[in-house]
Amino acid sequence: MRIRPDNFTRFFYFVVTLTVVSLCVVWVLKSLAKYFGLIDLPIWIETPSVVAVVVALYSLFDKHLWAWPIFRHLRLIDFPDLRGRWSGRLKSSYDNQELEAVLEIVQTSSAIAVSLYSERSHSVSEIADFTVGSNGQTRLHYVYRNAPASLSPDSMQMHLGTVALTYFADVRALEGDYYTGRGRQTYGTMRFEFSDRTLLHRFRP
């Protein structure tokens, strides 16, 4: 779960709740062990057991449970679930041509990674996170490293760049701009629509 000044209180209550649930789980397990006549574990093992349950529950939440709608209703999660494959197009100021491209997004409650595939190149995010504007719209920002394909034009070189994409929940689309760093100094627009959850790790299906 991402910690920011505006959600620190919710994160604190989340940790407290997780700890209480873990204590209850350990208590139930010890009670069942006693009920069925199993060996009563010494008290010094109980604390590590609670820690282990907390870690296990948080890992489960971080990887899977965070996407459940209930956590959005509780305002514990305030960013969209973008996991999956997104198909779209981008237009560069370099040649003013539109190119087909694909975004693939891997996401947990604490991190997000974005890969972009096209016939010309492949890029991978190095830093990525969400912001929420004053109008309530969510934007995905990330810094990427791009590597050209073997058949790309000679002018294509490995470079860094930045992307800012606004998420439109009603049509499940991502739309925005990108800028390349020193060396290319180009910019362009991008638009992607959700395809499916399957990640192919390549441009063509």
ABEGO torsion letter per residue (X at the ends): XBBBAAAAAAAAAAAAAAAAAAAAAAAAAAAAAAAAGBBBBBAAAAAAAAAAAAAAAAAAAAAAAAABAAAAAAGABABBBABEBBBBBBBBAAAGBBBBBBBBBBBBAABBBBBBBBAABBBBBABBBBBBBAAGBBBBBBBBBBBBBAABBAABBBBBBBBBBBBBAAAGBBBEBBBBBBGAGBBBBBBBBBABABBAGBABX
